[in-house]
Amino acid sequence: MATIRSNRDSFDAINREVGARLAQRRSELGRSLRQIAGDAEVSTSHLSDIESGACRVSLPVLLRIVRALDLTITELLPQIGGHRVRRMSISEMPDNETRSLSHDDLDLSVSLVRLNDHQFHKIENPERADVLMYVLNGTVACDADGTVVLLEQGDTLDTEQVACHRLEASADAQVLVASSKPNR
């Protein structure tokens, strides 16, 4: 016999996860319930109920608690409900590199291509998936199966049924490239 879970069961499980993570962080900081409650402007008993998962927390209250714990929501969420949050700074990425910004569970492939002046980058697309490019900075020429388009900062190019894209930077450039993944 199948078990049917209600939305309430899901919310209760998330409340318990959020509360446990908040309590864990408070413990890591060596701070008392009273200290964090005071900083977050909530009662000690309400914070205790939140940490034990006994009540639902509103977003404004959660944000105040997260700040009092020197966390951000993005630092809290990767550990709650199986969410994935990645942090990456573009400035940390070396020149002449392509870095994937997506993961295998997404139906979308997202990459950042960083090119130096006059450098080439080839994007093979044997499935002929739709490809969208957005130039974050710099200038690039995109050859899409023989059709060349000049793209400058802020420009977007959306292609369909193109087997190969060839990018050439005419100045240092960063291009965000997104494409649909083939059916699995």
KAPEUR-V717093 format. One line per field, one symbol per residue. ss: DSSP state (H for helix, E for strand, L for the rest). A space follows every 50 residues. Layout:
BEGIN
ss->???
END
This chain:
BEGIN
ss->LLLLLLHHHHHHHHHHHHHHHHHHHHHHHLLLHHHHHHHHLLLHHHHHHH HHLLLLLLHHHHHHHHHHLLLLHHHHHLLLLLLLLLLLLHHHLLLLEEEE LLLLLLLEEEEEEEELLLLEEEEELLLLLLEEEEEEEEEEEEEELLEEEE EELLLEEEELLLLEEEEEEEEEEEEEEEEELLLL
END
